[in-house]
Amino acid sequence: MRIINIVEVDDNVVLNIDSFPVFEEQLSNDVAEEVEELFKDIVSKKIDANDDEMDAYFKNGVYRSNGYSCSIVLSYLDIGDE
């Protein structure tokens, strides 16, 4: 199973992790839209960025400023044959 995580860190302390599991039968585009919306919402609370800047942060998967970061991290979980 793939998991898309949005990880917020400030001064090397994890503030929050939002995780979005992507199951095989699920359309990953639906999950990607949710991740994009949440990522942009989180970053927009930190800075006033235009759409192009926000798209660039999302495309890079990270926003960093003054010890704070909001990152998109893809992870995998092997749950075996159940």
Secondary structure as UniProt FT lines:
FT   STRAND          2..10
FT   TURN            11..12
FT   STRAND          13..22
FT   TURN            24..25
FT   HELIX           28..44
FT   TURN            45..46
FT   HELIX           51..60
FT   STRAND          62..65
FT   TURN            66..67
FT   STRAND          68..76
//
